[in-house]
């Protein structure tokens, strides 16, 4: 996880409100990873869902298997498609968000083959909770 933090893929101390503001105009499947504001030492995946921006507190059993890392959890979840990277602008003039294909960024760190997908998932029903994290 250190490399993710150093390269801006783990956004760190971004609040729930800030994450929502960043993601609300993004496409379905766009996500960012941040520290939880409520639970010390835990991570939250904030992501664009058909029902709006949602926030998922990563559970211990999501990555409890020694062969399934946090990176594998991200890779195997079809709901997560585009990862947001927090970057510092030159000369300390501010920050910006860049979008990247999740698999291109994470593939060299996968221990398990990720689920392949060609486009973000869609729902066949009108219930926005038919497709929720985690999808293993």
KAPEGI-V900553 format. One record per helix or strand of 2 or more residues. SS is the DSSP state (alpha for helix, beta for strand). FROM is the first residue (numbers start at 1). LEN is the number of residues. If there is no record, write none. Layout:
ss/from/len
SS/FROM/LEN
SS/FROM/LEN
//
This chain:
ss/from/len
alpha/2/5
alpha/16/8
beta/30/6
beta/43/7
beta/52/6
alpha/60/3
alpha/70/7
beta/82/7
alpha/90/3
beta/95/7
alpha/102/8
//
